[in-house]
Amino acid sequence: MTDFSLTTERLALRRFTIDDLDWLAALYSDVEVTRYLGGSKDRDSVDVMLRARILEYYEQNPGLGMWVTQERSSGERVGFHLLTNIQGESIIQVGFGLVRSAWGNGFGTEMASAVLRHGFVDMALPRIVAIANLENLASQHVLLKIGLHRDGERSFAHPAYASQGPLAWFERDREGWMAERGGIQSTVPRA
């Protein structure tokens, strides 16, 4: 899948481009928004992340990535959603981050549910996990709401996570998720 496009009732995902650098740098400069995303980053760090962890990742990992989340009605960027490996691991995670003005609108749950479905139905991934800061109860609630199960805590040696200490660990296997939903069909249009 080269051009990923996923929509929900109110939201749409699209690939990041280099033109999103200013927007992403603004998101990562907001201390409140990045409080549970590993902390704020300067523009140069965001540029490196955009090029290496996002743009190059698309080509190296078809069907996976970190995508811009936009409101369908306005086209306004409200955050990002992802289906990527945990850095330093082969484990695939679902996750999201939203601009402050988008908090409390259910956007995290709405699109994370669609991304999880994409992973299990369209990509047939055998297992998807998620991690959240122990104090980030709002994100933990979203992860439970989309159908993941909390399974204790985990720590990671990778510098992206190490300073955060133990993280809340969520996971789900495809078989159990599919069985609960019976008869799920692919969300990818077939040509």
C-alpha angles and dihedrals in degrees: 000000000000102000109044115201124168125169137187129184093283106012144057134193125218134171119270116248130194086260088070092065096100092048093046091046089053091050092050092047091061106096093201094050093048096041090106097027096075096279135287121314132206121241094261092053091048090049090054091046092048094051100040107027099034116021098035091040091064092062095042095047113034113208093015131089149094114289137192111252113216135181106248095216097053106016087232115154108240101172142295139283126200146195104188141130117274103255111267091014137083091224115116117228136190118217148147146196127201134199112250094252089060096054117116096022098101092247093129093055096040097055098031088058090052092047091050089050090050090053096049102034107030099030098029091221109181095219137010125191138185136202129205136178110263091240094048097093094160092061092043088055090052092050091052091045093055091054107267120133124229111238108178126273136310135193125209130206094212111110090237089068109015097088091053092064119209115004130203106261123215128178145165135184121226095236094057094041092050093045091056091053101038119198097024113174128207118270093208114099110238119222 
